[in-house]
Amino acid sequence: MRIALAQLNYHIGDFESNVARIRSVIKKAKGEPADVVVFSELAVCGYPPRDFLEFDDFNSRSQKAILSIAKECHGIAAIVGAPSVNPFEKGKPLYNSAYFLAEGKIKAVFHKTLLPNYDVFDEYRYFEPNRMPYQVVEYKKYKFAVTICEDLWNITDDPLYVRNPMDELIKLEPDLVINIAASPFHYNQQGIRKDVLIRNAKKYKLPFFYLNHVGGQTELLFDGGSMVLGPDGSVFDELNYFEEDFRVYNLNDFIYKEKKENRQDAKTLSKIGLIHDALVMGIRDYFGKMDLKKAILGLSGGIDSAVTLVLAARALGSENVRAVLLPSRYSSEHSISDAVELADNLNVQHDIIPIDQAFSAFEDTLQPLFGELPFDITEENMQARARAVILMALSNKFGYILLNTSNKSEAAVGYGTLYGDMSGGLSVLGDVYKTQVYELAAYINRKKIIIPKNSIDKPPSAELRPGQKDSDSLPEYAILDDILYRYIELRKGPGDLVKEGFNETIVKRVLKLVNTSEYKRYQTPPILRVSPKAFGTGRRMPIVAKYLS
């Protein structure tokens, strides 16, 4: 039995492209030759389709897509994810399903039982969980147990817990398990996912074939990393991360012969390397799937815009990125020279447009109203908004998409200006804490200096008033990020944080900033998700609330 895993990058709602690519890979697998080729969860429509699933036309096209793919399955079988219609009067109108296609038709349909409804997932909004008897399908004398993503994650011996699909399927004596998935990336996910698969293989003593999505779907990034495990829980092979891949496996190689010398070492990538690759893929796919070509950003000479520019150039090509230096009357000479040096290092087009004339015009316009009131954050915000006006004008005139360069630390505490530096079509670093931005810079510079050393070493500053530093209004980033991580990712309250040794005054101040800045985050561009808890669809907080305020 030869099984092919097809790790592909799908486009949500692009049935024509998705189906054409699936059919093409089926032909390729047939030529290997493979007996079965596996595609991922909701492959025909892309994941997550969200409220498209409420359109009858969308679901009808999914069904037509499956029938079209089935016609290609002669001399080979395919396992493909797609929505299916719930034929019963009760429950949601759809199932999240896996189709087993062979002999030109649908041979079996398997429905997902455990529908994730946490963080970025809301599958129970659209799908009915499987309540029908479990089944396996026999093909070429092998019994296949086909499962979908989360159905492997509920591995427990607790009889009071929600039923475990694999405990039911194992009673049907399958020879192997196929799991098709749409498991989004975050920097801890590979280890968690691998542990789940290893525990399943060991518990049920079966080979497992796990097939994941790859590619960016707006804020959600899918890392691939599909894998094959032997019945002893050993990882036989892993597919590439952050890129499409296709491999064929002979079941006999690792079930019966146990050729351990054929097993490839599991991929070991650093956490910051994973984040880097995920962000590059996320930028590339956001632009590619939206038919966008060129990006623009404000380049300040600081570390955030420097890292964003490098990532954008790697994702889109240097010729498709434009950097604009927008010095204020308070900008230092080295900020300008550092920005120019970086642009030259990357061979990126750059322009220098001072904002002082525009800022002075705003000051003159408002002087009759402001009178003798002192300079404060109002004037700082006016400068940030003047920059945004210039960047958006260039975006409109020349068809660029503005990349937002704010980091997660700033977004968390509201250290940014609405309609100013928080503007943009895509937030690249909005899920990357400031301390991680420094790690990204070091990773980028690991082989040669690309980001100027001064951009990394100098104290962070928005340079909107004389001598300004971020530390004037925020705790040191090492302390701030530690508090933010425990509050946002680990969901620890103020009492917990104080018990863990943080200063109570600082904790209260930081958490108040986070909660009172929620209204700002509702108005930010999509944020590429790389952490277990990102701002966006996975973190839903009320704006009008008094908790810790």
NORTA-V336130 format. One record per pair of residues at least 4 apart in sequence whose ideal C-beta (glycine too) atoms are under 8 Angstrom apart, sorted by the first residue. I is the first residue (numbers start at 1). J is the second residue. If there is no record, write none. Layout:
BEGIN
i=I j=J
i=I j=J
END
This chain:
BEGIN
i=1 j=35
i=1 j=36
i=1 j=140
i=1 j=142
i=1 j=250
i=1 j=251
i=1 j=252
i=2 j=32
i=2 j=33
i=2 j=34
i=2 j=35
i=2 j=36
i=2 j=248
i=2 j=249
i=2 j=250
i=2 j=251
i=3 j=34
i=3 j=35
i=3 j=36
i=3 j=37
i=3 j=38
i=3 j=176
i=3 j=178
i=3 j=209
i=3 j=248
i=3 j=249
i=3 j=251
i=4 j=25
i=4 j=29
i=4 j=32
i=4 j=34
i=4 j=36
i=4 j=37
i=4 j=38
i=4 j=246
i=4 j=247
i=4 j=248
i=4 j=249
i=5 j=37
i=5 j=38
i=5 j=209
i=5 j=211
i=5 j=226
i=5 j=228
i=5 j=239
i=5 j=245
i=5 j=246
i=5 j=247
i=5 j=248
i=5 j=249
i=6 j=22
i=6 j=25
i=6 j=29
i=6 j=37
i=6 j=38
i=6 j=39
i=6 j=211
i=6 j=246
i=7 j=40
i=7 j=211
i=7 j=212
i=7 j=213
i=7 j=214
i=7 j=224
i=7 j=226
i=7 j=239
i=7 j=240
i=7 j=244
i=7 j=245
i=7 j=246
i=8 j=21
i=8 j=22
i=8 j=25
i=8 j=39
i=8 j=40
i=8 j=43
i=8 j=213
i=8 j=214
i=8 j=244
i=9 j=213
i=9 j=214
i=9 j=215
i=9 j=244
i=9 j=285
i=10 j=14
i=10 j=18
i=10 j=21
i=10 j=40
i=10 j=43
i=10 j=45
i=10 j=46
i=10 j=47
i=10 j=213
i=10 j=215
i=11 j=17
i=11 j=18
i=11 j=46
i=11 j=289
i=12 j=45
i=12 j=46
i=12 j=47
i=12 j=48
i=12 j=49
i=12 j=52
i=12 j=217
i=13 j=45
i=13 j=46
i=13 j=49
i=13 j=52
i=13 j=58
i=14 j=18
i=14 j=46
i=15 j=19
i=15 j=44
i=15 j=45
i=15 j=61
i=15 j=62
i=15 j=64
i=15 j=65
i=16 j=20
i=17 j=21
i=18 j=22
i=18 j=43
i=18 j=44
i=18 j=45
i=18 j=46
i=18 j=65
i=19 j=23
i=19 j=44
i=19 j=65
i=19 j=68
i=19 j=69
i=20 j=24
i=21 j=25
i=22 j=26
i=22 j=39
i=22 j=43
i=22 j=44
i=22 j=69
i=22 j=78
i=22 j=80
i=23 j=27
i=23 j=68
i=23 j=69
i=23 j=72
i=24 j=28
i=25 j=29
i=25 j=37
i=25 j=39
i=25 j=246
i=26 j=30
i=26 j=37
i=26 j=69
i=26 j=72
i=26 j=73
i=26 j=76
i=26 j=78
i=27 j=31
i=27 j=72
i=28 j=32
i=28 j=246
i=29 j=33
i=29 j=34
i=29 j=37
i=29 j=76
i=29 j=246
i=29 j=248
i=30 j=34
i=30 j=75
i=30 j=76
i=32 j=248
i=33 j=76
i=34 j=76
i=34 j=248
i=35 j=76
i=35 j=77
i=35 j=139
i=35 j=140
i=36 j=76
i=36 j=77
i=36 j=78
i=36 j=79
i=36 j=139
i=36 j=144
i=37 j=76
i=37 j=77
i=37 j=78
i=37 j=79
i=38 j=78
i=38 j=79
i=38 j=178
i=38 j=180
i=38 j=209
i=38 j=211
i=39 j=43
i=39 j=78
i=39 j=79
i=39 j=80
i=39 j=81
i=39 j=180
i=39 j=211
i=40 j=47
i=40 j=81
i=40 j=180
i=40 j=181
i=40 j=182
i=40 j=211
i=40 j=212
i=40 j=213
i=41 j=47
i=41 j=81
i=41 j=96
i=41 j=98
i=41 j=148
i=41 j=149
i=41 j=180
i=41 j=181
i=41 j=182
i=41 j=213
i=42 j=46
i=42 j=47
i=42 j=48
i=42 j=49
i=42 j=81
i=42 j=82
i=42 j=83
i=42 j=96
i=42 j=182
i=43 j=80
i=43 j=81
i=43 j=82
i=43 j=180
i=44 j=62
i=44 j=65
i=44 j=66
i=44 j=69
i=44 j=80
i=44 j=81
i=44 j=82
i=45 j=49
i=45 j=52
i=45 j=58
i=45 j=61
i=45 j=62
i=45 j=65
i=45 j=82
i=45 j=83
i=46 j=217
i=47 j=81
i=47 j=182
i=47 j=213
i=47 j=217
i=47 j=222
i=48 j=120
i=48 j=121
i=48 j=182
i=48 j=217
i=48 j=220
i=49 j=53
i=49 j=58
i=49 j=83
i=50 j=122
i=50 j=126
i=51 j=55
i=52 j=58
i=53 j=58
i=53 j=59
i=53 j=83
i=53 j=94
i=53 j=126
i=53 j=127
i=54 j=58
i=54 j=126
i=55 j=59
i=56 j=60
i=57 j=61
i=58 j=62
i=59 j=63
i=59 j=83
i=59 j=85
i=59 j=94
i=60 j=64
i=61 j=65
i=62 j=66
i=62 j=82
i=62 j=83
i=63 j=67
i=63 j=82
i=63 j=84
i=63 j=85
i=64 j=68
i=65 j=69
i=65 j=82
i=66 j=70
i=66 j=80
i=66 j=82
i=66 j=99
i=66 j=101
i=66 j=106
i=67 j=71
i=67 j=106
i=68 j=72
i=69 j=73
i=69 j=78
i=69 j=80
i=69 j=101
i=70 j=78
i=70 j=99
i=70 j=101
i=70 j=104
i=70 j=105
i=70 j=106
i=71 j=104
i=72 j=78
i=73 j=77
i=73 j=78
i=73 j=101
i=73 j=102
i=73 j=103
i=73 j=104
i=74 j=103
i=74 j=104
i=76 j=102
i=77 j=100
i=77 j=101
i=77 j=102
i=77 j=107
i=77 j=139
i=78 j=99
i=78 j=100
i=78 j=101
i=78 j=102
i=79 j=98
i=79 j=99
i=79 j=100
i=79 j=101
i=79 j=144
i=79 j=146
i=79 j=178
i=79 j=180
i=80 j=98
i=80 j=99
i=80 j=101
i=81 j=96
i=81 j=97
i=81 j=98
i=81 j=99
i=81 j=148
i=81 j=180
i=81 j=182
i=82 j=97
i=82 j=99
i=83 j=94
i=83 j=95
i=83 j=96
i=83 j=97
i=83 j=127
i=84 j=94
i=84 j=95
i=84 j=97
i=84 j=99
i=84 j=109
i=84 j=111
i=85 j=93
i=85 j=94
i=85 j=95
i=86 j=91
i=86 j=92
i=86 j=93
i=86 j=94
i=86 j=95
i=86 j=128
i=91 j=128
i=92 j=124
i=92 j=126
i=92 j=127
i=92 j=128
i=93 j=128
i=94 j=126
i=94 j=127
i=94 j=128
i=95 j=109
i=95 j=111
i=95 j=112
i=95 j=127
i=95 j=128
i=95 j=130
i=96 j=111
i=96 j=112
i=96 j=115
i=96 j=123
i=96 j=127
i=96 j=148
i=97 j=109
i=97 j=110
i=97 j=111
i=97 j=112
i=97 j=148
i=98 j=109
i=98 j=110
i=98 j=112
i=98 j=146
i=98 j=147
i=98 j=148
i=98 j=178
i=98 j=180
i=99 j=106
i=99 j=108
i=99 j=109
i=100 j=106
i=100 j=107
i=100 j=108
i=100 j=109
i=100 j=110
i=100 j=137
i=100 j=139
i=100 j=144
i=100 j=146
i=101 j=105
i=101 j=106
i=101 j=107
i=102 j=107
i=102 j=139
i=103 j=107
i=107 j=137
i=107 j=139
i=108 j=135
i=108 j=137
i=108 j=146
i=110 j=130
i=110 j=135
i=110 j=146
i=110 j=147
i=110 j=148
i=111 j=128
i=111 j=129
i=111 j=130
i=111 j=132
i=111 j=148
i=112 j=123
i=112 j=127
i=112 j=129
i=112 j=130
i=112 j=148
i=112 j=149
i=112 j=150
i=112 j=151
i=113 j=129
i=113 j=130
i=113 j=151
i=113 j=163
i=113 j=165
i=114 j=129
i=114 j=150
i=114 j=151
i=114 j=153
i=114 j=154
i=114 j=162
i=114 j=165
i=115 j=121
i=115 j=123
i=115 j=124
i=115 j=127
i=115 j=129
i=115 j=150
i=116 j=121
i=116 j=123
i=116 j=149
i=116 j=150
i=117 j=121
i=117 j=122
i=117 j=123
i=117 j=124
i=117 j=125
i=119 j=532
i=119 j=533
i=119 j=538
i=120 j=184
i=120 j=220
i=120 j=529
i=120 j=536
i=120 j=537
i=120 j=538
i=122 j=126
i=123 j=127
i=124 j=129
i=130 j=165
i=134 j=165
i=134 j=168
i=134 j=169
i=134 j=172
i=135 j=172
i=136 j=143
i=136 j=144
i=136 j=145
i=136 j=146
i=136 j=169
i=136 j=172
i=136 j=173
i=136 j=174
i=137 j=143
i=137 j=144
i=137 j=146
i=138 j=142
i=138 j=143
i=138 j=144
i=139 j=144
i=142 j=175
i=142 j=176
i=142 j=251
i=143 j=172
i=143 j=173
i=143 j=174
i=143 j=175
i=143 j=176
i=144 j=174
i=144 j=175
i=144 j=176
i=144 j=177
i=144 j=178
i=145 j=166
i=145 j=169
i=145 j=170
i=145 j=172
i=145 j=174
i=145 j=176
i=145 j=177
i=145 j=178
i=145 j=206
i=146 j=177
i=146 j=178
i=146 j=179
i=146 j=180
i=147 j=151
i=147 j=152
i=147 j=165
i=147 j=166
i=147 j=169
i=147 j=177
i=147 j=178
i=147 j=179
i=147 j=180
i=148 j=179
i=148 j=180
i=148 j=181
i=149 j=153
i=149 j=179
i=149 j=180
i=149 j=181
i=149 j=182
i=149 j=183
i=150 j=154
i=151 j=165
i=151 j=166
i=151 j=179
i=152 j=165
i=152 j=166
i=152 j=179
i=152 j=196
i=152 j=197
i=152 j=200
i=153 j=196
i=154 j=161
i=154 j=162
i=154 j=164
i=154 j=165
i=155 j=164
i=155 j=166
i=155 j=196
i=155 j=199
i=155 j=200
i=155 j=203
i=156 j=161
i=156 j=164
i=163 j=167
i=163 j=168
i=164 j=168
i=165 j=169
i=166 j=170
i=166 j=177
i=166 j=200
i=166 j=203
i=166 j=204
i=167 j=171
i=168 j=172
i=169 j=174
i=169 j=177
i=170 j=174
i=170 j=204
i=170 j=206
i=174 j=206
i=175 j=206
i=176 j=206
i=176 j=207
i=176 j=208
i=176 j=209
i=176 j=251
i=177 j=200
i=177 j=204
i=177 j=206
i=177 j=207
i=177 j=208
i=177 j=209
i=178 j=209
i=178 j=211
i=179 j=197
i=179 j=208
i=179 j=209
i=179 j=210
i=179 j=211
i=180 j=211
i=181 j=210
i=181 j=211
i=181 j=212
i=181 j=213
i=182 j=212
i=182 j=213
i=182 j=222
i=183 j=189
i=183 j=193
i=183 j=212
i=183 j=213
i=183 j=222
i=184 j=189
i=184 j=220
i=184 j=221
i=184 j=222
i=184 j=529
i=185 j=189
i=185 j=221
i=185 j=222
i=185 j=223
i=185 j=274
i=185 j=278
i=185 j=529
i=185 j=530
i=186 j=529
i=186 j=530
i=186 j=531
i=186 j=532
i=186 j=534
i=187 j=271
i=187 j=274
i=187 j=275
i=187 j=278
i=187 j=530
i=187 j=531
i=187 j=532
i=188 j=192
i=188 j=532
i=189 j=193
i=189 j=223
i=189 j=532
i=190 j=194
i=190 j=223
i=190 j=225
i=190 j=241
i=190 j=267
i=190 j=269
i=190 j=274
i=191 j=195
i=192 j=196
i=193 j=197
i=193 j=225
i=194 j=198
i=194 j=227
i=194 j=235
i=194 j=266
i=195 j=199
i=196 j=200
i=197 j=201
i=197 j=208
i=197 j=210
i=197 j=227
i=197 j=229
i=198 j=202
i=198 j=229
i=198 j=233
i=198 j=235
i=199 j=203
i=199 j=233
i=200 j=204
i=200 j=208
i=201 j=205
i=201 j=206
i=201 j=207
i=201 j=208
i=201 j=229
i=201 j=230
i=201 j=231
i=201 j=232
i=201 j=233
i=202 j=232
i=202 j=233
i=205 j=231
i=205 j=232
i=206 j=231
i=207 j=228
i=207 j=229
i=207 j=230
i=207 j=231
i=207 j=251
i=207 j=254
i=207 j=255
i=208 j=228
i=208 j=229
i=209 j=228
i=209 j=249
i=210 j=226
i=210 j=227
i=210 j=228
i=210 j=229
i=211 j=226
i=212 j=222
i=212 j=223
i=212 j=224
i=212 j=225
i=212 j=226
i=213 j=222
i=213 j=224
i=214 j=222
i=214 j=223
i=214 j=224
i=214 j=241
i=214 j=242
i=214 j=243
i=214 j=244
i=214 j=245
i=215 j=221
i=215 j=222
i=215 j=281
i=215 j=285
i=216 j=220
i=216 j=221
i=216 j=222
i=216 j=281
i=216 j=282
i=216 j=283
i=216 j=284
i=216 j=285
i=216 j=286
i=216 j=289
i=216 j=528
i=217 j=221
i=217 j=222
i=217 j=285
i=217 j=289
i=218 j=286
i=218 j=526
i=219 j=282
i=219 j=526
i=219 j=527
i=219 j=528
i=219 j=529
i=219 j=534
i=219 j=536
i=219 j=537
i=220 j=529
i=221 j=278
i=221 j=281
i=221 j=282
i=221 j=528
i=221 j=529
i=221 j=530
i=223 j=241
i=223 j=242
i=223 j=274
i=223 j=278
i=224 j=239
i=224 j=240
i=224 j=241
i=224 j=242
i=224 j=243
i=224 j=244
i=224 j=245
i=225 j=238
i=225 j=239
i=225 j=240
i=225 j=241
i=225 j=267
i=226 j=238
i=226 j=239
i=226 j=245
i=227 j=235
i=227 j=236
i=227 j=237
i=227 j=238
i=227 j=239
i=228 j=235
i=228 j=236
i=228 j=237
i=228 j=238
i=228 j=249
i=228 j=254
i=229 j=233
i=229 j=234
i=229 j=235
i=229 j=236
i=230 j=234
i=230 j=236
i=230 j=254
i=230 j=255
i=230 j=258
i=231 j=255
i=234 j=254
i=234 j=260
i=234 j=263
i=235 j=263
i=235 j=266
i=236 j=249
i=236 j=253
i=236 j=254
i=236 j=262
i=236 j=263
i=236 j=264
i=237 j=247
i=237 j=249
i=237 j=263
i=237 j=264
i=238 j=264
i=238 j=266
i=238 j=267
i=239 j=245
i=239 j=247
i=240 j=244
i=240 j=245
i=240 j=267
i=241 j=267
i=241 j=269
i=241 j=274
i=241 j=277
i=242 j=277
i=242 j=278
i=242 j=280
i=242 j=281
i=243 j=281
i=249 j=253
i=249 j=254
i=251 j=255
i=252 j=256
i=252 j=257
i=253 j=257
i=253 j=259
i=253 j=262
i=254 j=258
i=254 j=259
i=254 j=262
i=254 j=263
i=259 j=263
i=269 j=273
i=269 j=274
i=269 j=277
i=270 j=274
i=270 j=443
i=271 j=275
i=272 j=276
i=272 j=436
i=272 j=439
i=272 j=440
i=272 j=442
i=272 j=443
i=273 j=277
i=273 j=443
i=274 j=278
i=274 j=530
i=275 j=279
i=275 j=432
i=275 j=436
i=275 j=440
i=275 j=530
i=276 j=280
i=276 j=311
i=276 j=440
i=276 j=443
i=276 j=444
i=277 j=281
i=278 j=282
i=278 j=528
i=278 j=530
i=279 j=283
i=279 j=311
i=279 j=315
i=279 j=428
i=279 j=429
i=279 j=432
i=279 j=528
i=279 j=530
i=280 j=284
i=280 j=311
i=280 j=314
i=280 j=315
i=281 j=285
i=281 j=315
i=282 j=286
i=282 j=315
i=282 j=428
i=282 j=528
i=283 j=287
i=283 j=295
i=283 j=311
i=283 j=312
i=283 j=315
i=283 j=316
i=283 j=403
i=283 j=426
i=283 j=428
i=283 j=528
i=284 j=288
i=284 j=315
i=284 j=316
i=285 j=289
i=286 j=290
i=286 j=292
i=286 j=426
i=286 j=526
i=286 j=528
i=287 j=292
i=287 j=293
i=287 j=295
i=287 j=315
i=287 j=316
i=287 j=401
i=288 j=292
i=292 j=401
i=293 j=316
i=293 j=320
i=293 j=399
i=294 j=316
i=294 j=320
i=294 j=321
i=294 j=322
i=294 j=398
i=294 j=399
i=294 j=400
i=294 j=401
i=295 j=312
i=295 j=316
i=295 j=320
i=295 j=321
i=295 j=322
i=295 j=400
i=295 j=401
i=295 j=402
i=295 j=403
i=296 j=321
i=296 j=322
i=296 j=323
i=296 j=324
i=296 j=391
i=296 j=394
i=296 j=395
i=296 j=398
i=296 j=400
i=296 j=401
i=296 j=402
i=296 j=403
i=297 j=305
i=297 j=308
i=297 j=309
i=297 j=312
i=297 j=321
i=297 j=322
i=297 j=323
i=297 j=324
i=297 j=391
i=297 j=402
i=297 j=403
i=297 j=405
i=297 j=424
i=298 j=305
i=298 j=323
i=298 j=324
i=298 j=325
i=298 j=326
i=298 j=387
i=298 j=391
i=298 j=405
i=298 j=421
i=299 j=305
i=299 j=306
i=299 j=309
i=299 j=323
i=299 j=324
i=299 j=325
i=299 j=339
i=299 j=342
i=299 j=343
i=299 j=350
i=300 j=304
i=300 j=305
i=300 j=325
i=300 j=326
i=300 j=331
i=300 j=335
i=300 j=339
i=300 j=405
i=300 j=463
i=301 j=305
i=301 j=306
i=301 j=325
i=301 j=331
i=301 j=332
i=301 j=334
i=301 j=335
i=301 j=336
i=301 j=337
i=301 j=338
i=301 j=339
i=301 j=455
i=302 j=306
i=302 j=335
i=302 j=455
i=302 j=458
i=302 j=460
i=302 j=461
i=303 j=307
i=303 j=437
i=303 j=438
i=303 j=441
i=303 j=451
i=303 j=455
i=303 j=456
i=303 j=460
i=304 j=308
i=304 j=405
i=304 j=406
i=304 j=407
i=304 j=429
i=304 j=434
i=304 j=437
i=305 j=309
i=305 j=323
i=305 j=339
i=305 j=405
i=306 j=310
i=306 j=338
i=306 j=339
i=306 j=342
i=306 j=441
i=306 j=451
i=306 j=452
i=306 j=455
i=307 j=311
i=307 j=429
i=307 j=437
i=307 j=440
i=307 j=441
i=307 j=444
i=307 j=451
i=308 j=312
i=308 j=403
i=308 j=405
i=308 j=428
i=308 j=429
i=309 j=313
i=309 j=321
i=309 j=323
i=309 j=342
i=309 j=343
i=309 j=346
i=309 j=348
i=310 j=314
i=310 j=342
i=310 j=346
i=310 j=444
i=310 j=450
i=310 j=451
i=311 j=315
i=311 j=428
i=312 j=316
i=312 j=321
i=312 j=403
i=312 j=428
i=313 j=317
i=313 j=318
i=313 j=321
i=313 j=346
i=313 j=348
i=316 j=320
i=316 j=321
i=317 j=321
i=318 j=346
i=318 j=347
i=318 j=348
i=319 j=347
i=321 j=346
i=321 j=348
i=321 j=349
i=322 j=348
i=322 j=349
i=322 j=350
i=322 j=351
i=322 j=394
i=322 j=398
i=322 j=400
i=323 j=339
i=323 j=342
i=323 j=343
i=323 j=348
i=323 j=349
i=323 j=350
i=323 j=351
i=324 j=350
i=324 j=351
i=324 j=352
i=324 j=353
i=324 j=390
i=324 j=391
i=324 j=394
i=325 j=336
i=325 j=339
i=325 j=340
i=325 j=350
i=325 j=351
i=325 j=352
i=325 j=353
i=326 j=353
i=326 j=354
i=326 j=355
i=326 j=386
i=326 j=387
i=326 j=390
i=326 j=391
i=327 j=331
i=327 j=335
i=327 j=336
i=327 j=352
i=327 j=354
i=327 j=355
i=328 j=354
i=328 j=355
i=328 j=356
i=328 j=359
i=328 j=383
i=328 j=463
i=328 j=464
i=329 j=356
i=329 j=359
i=330 j=463
i=330 j=464
i=330 j=465
i=330 j=466
i=330 j=468
i=331 j=335
i=331 j=336
i=331 j=463
i=332 j=336
i=332 j=463
i=333 j=337
i=334 j=338
i=334 j=454
i=334 j=458
i=335 j=339
i=335 j=463
i=336 j=340
i=336 j=352
i=337 j=341
i=338 j=342
i=338 j=452
i=338 j=454
i=338 j=455
i=339 j=343
i=339 j=350
i=339 j=455
i=340 j=344
i=340 j=350
i=340 j=352
i=341 j=345
i=341 j=452
i=342 j=346
i=342 j=450
i=342 j=451
i=342 j=452
i=342 j=455
i=343 j=348
i=343 j=349
i=343 j=350
i=345 j=449
i=345 j=450
i=345 j=451
i=345 j=452
i=346 j=450
i=353 j=390
i=355 j=359
i=355 j=383
i=355 j=386
i=355 j=387
i=355 j=390
i=356 j=360
i=357 j=361
i=358 j=362
i=358 j=386
i=358 j=389
i=358 j=390
i=359 j=363
i=359 j=379
i=359 j=382
i=359 j=383
i=359 j=386
i=360 j=364
i=361 j=365
i=362 j=366
i=362 j=382
i=362 j=386
i=363 j=367
i=363 j=379
i=363 j=382
i=366 j=370
i=367 j=371
i=370 j=378
i=375 j=379
i=375 j=465
i=376 j=380
i=377 j=381
i=378 j=382
i=379 j=383
i=379 j=464
i=379 j=465
i=380 j=384
i=380 j=417
i=380 j=462
i=380 j=464
i=380 j=465
i=381 j=385
i=381 j=417
i=381 j=420
i=382 j=386
i=383 j=387
i=383 j=420
i=383 j=464
i=384 j=388
i=384 j=416
i=384 j=417
i=384 j=420
i=384 j=421
i=384 j=462
i=384 j=464
i=385 j=389
i=385 j=417
i=385 j=419
i=385 j=420
i=386 j=390
i=387 j=391
i=387 j=420
i=387 j=421
i=388 j=392
i=388 j=417
i=388 j=419
i=388 j=420
i=388 j=421
i=388 j=423
i=389 j=393
i=390 j=394
i=391 j=395
i=391 j=402
i=391 j=423
i=392 j=396
i=392 j=402
i=392 j=423
i=393 j=397
i=394 j=398
i=394 j=400
i=395 j=399
i=395 j=400
i=395 j=401
i=395 j=402
i=395 j=425
i=401 j=425
i=401 j=426
i=402 j=423
i=402 j=424
i=402 j=425
i=403 j=424
i=403 j=425
i=403 j=426
i=403 j=427
i=403 j=428
i=404 j=421
i=404 j=422
i=404 j=423
i=404 j=424
i=404 j=425
i=404 j=426
i=404 j=427
i=404 j=428
i=404 j=430
i=404 j=524
i=404 j=525
i=405 j=421
i=405 j=424
i=405 j=428
i=405 j=429
i=406 j=410
i=406 j=411
i=406 j=416
i=406 j=421
i=406 j=422
i=406 j=427
i=406 j=429
i=406 j=430
i=406 j=524
i=407 j=411
i=407 j=429
i=407 j=430
i=407 j=432
i=407 j=433
i=407 j=434
i=407 j=436
i=407 j=437
i=408 j=412
i=408 j=429
i=408 j=430
i=408 j=431
i=408 j=432
i=408 j=433
i=408 j=434
i=408 j=436
i=408 j=484
i=408 j=531
i=408 j=534
i=408 j=535
i=409 j=413
i=409 j=415
i=409 j=433
i=409 j=434
i=409 j=435
i=409 j=474
i=409 j=477
i=409 j=480
i=409 j=481
i=409 j=484
i=410 j=414
i=410 j=415
i=410 j=416
i=410 j=434
i=411 j=416
i=411 j=422
i=411 j=427
i=411 j=430
i=411 j=517
i=411 j=520
i=411 j=521
i=411 j=524
i=411 j=527
i=411 j=535
i=412 j=484
i=412 j=488
i=412 j=513
i=412 j=514
i=412 j=517
i=412 j=535
i=413 j=474
i=413 j=480
i=413 j=484
i=413 j=510
i=413 j=513
i=413 j=514
i=413 j=517
i=414 j=513
i=414 j=514
i=414 j=516
i=414 j=517
i=414 j=520
i=415 j=470
i=415 j=473
i=415 j=474
i=416 j=420
i=416 j=421
i=416 j=422
i=416 j=520
i=417 j=421
i=417 j=422
i=418 j=422
i=418 j=520
i=418 j=523
i=419 j=423
i=421 j=462
i=422 j=520
i=422 j=523
i=422 j=524
i=423 j=525
i=424 j=524
i=424 j=525
i=425 j=525
i=426 j=525
i=426 j=526
i=426 j=528
i=427 j=524
i=427 j=525
i=427 j=526
i=427 j=527
i=427 j=528
i=428 j=528
i=429 j=437
i=430 j=524
i=430 j=525
i=430 j=527
i=430 j=528
i=430 j=534
i=430 j=535
i=431 j=527
i=431 j=528
i=431 j=529
i=431 j=530
i=431 j=531
i=431 j=534
i=431 j=535
i=432 j=436
i=432 j=437
i=432 j=440
i=432 j=530
i=433 j=437
i=433 j=477
i=433 j=481
i=433 j=484
i=433 j=485
i=434 j=438
i=434 j=460
i=434 j=477
i=434 j=480
i=434 j=481
i=435 j=439
i=435 j=477
i=435 j=478
i=435 j=481
i=436 j=440
i=436 j=481
i=437 j=441
i=438 j=442
i=438 j=456
i=439 j=443
i=440 j=444
i=441 j=445
i=441 j=451
i=441 j=455
i=441 j=456
i=442 j=446
i=442 j=456
i=444 j=450
i=444 j=451
i=445 j=449
i=445 j=450
i=445 j=451
i=445 j=456
i=449 j=453
i=451 j=455
i=451 j=456
i=452 j=456
i=453 j=457
i=454 j=458
i=459 j=469
i=459 j=470
i=459 j=471
i=460 j=469
i=460 j=470
i=460 j=471
i=460 j=477
i=461 j=468
i=461 j=469
i=461 j=470
i=462 j=468
i=462 j=470
i=463 j=468
i=464 j=468
i=468 j=472
i=470 j=474
i=470 j=477
i=471 j=475
i=471 j=476
i=474 j=480
i=475 j=479
i=475 j=480
i=475 j=483
i=475 j=506
i=475 j=510
i=476 j=480
i=477 j=481
i=478 j=482
i=479 j=483
i=479 j=502
i=479 j=506
i=480 j=484
i=480 j=510
i=481 j=485
i=482 j=486
i=482 j=502
i=483 j=487
i=483 j=497
i=483 j=502
i=483 j=506
i=483 j=507
i=483 j=510
i=483 j=511
i=484 j=488
i=484 j=510
i=484 j=514
i=485 j=489
i=485 j=490
i=486 j=490
i=486 j=492
i=486 j=496
i=486 j=497
i=486 j=500
i=487 j=491
i=487 j=492
i=487 j=493
i=487 j=497
i=487 j=510
i=487 j=511
i=487 j=514
i=488 j=514
i=488 j=533
i=488 j=539
i=489 j=531
i=489 j=532
i=489 j=533
i=491 j=533
i=492 j=496
i=492 j=497
i=492 j=500
i=493 j=497
i=494 j=498
i=494 j=504
i=494 j=507
i=494 j=508
i=494 j=511
i=494 j=548
i=495 j=499
i=496 j=500
i=497 j=502
i=497 j=507
i=497 j=511
i=498 j=502
i=498 j=504
i=498 j=507
i=502 j=506
i=502 j=507
i=503 j=507
i=504 j=508
i=505 j=509
i=506 j=510
i=507 j=511
i=508 j=512
i=508 j=548
i=509 j=513
i=510 j=514
i=511 j=515
i=511 j=548
i=512 j=516
i=512 j=548
i=512 j=549
i=513 j=517
i=514 j=518
i=515 j=541
i=515 j=545
i=515 j=547
i=515 j=548
i=515 j=549
i=516 j=549
i=517 j=521
i=518 j=522
i=518 j=541
i=518 j=542
i=518 j=543
i=518 j=545
i=519 j=523
i=519 j=543
i=520 j=524
i=521 j=535
i=522 j=543
i=524 j=535
i=526 j=536
i=527 j=534
i=527 j=535
i=527 j=536
i=529 j=534
i=529 j=536
i=529 j=538
i=530 j=534
i=533 j=538
i=533 j=539
i=534 j=538
i=534 j=539
i=535 j=539
i=541 j=545
i=545 j=549
END
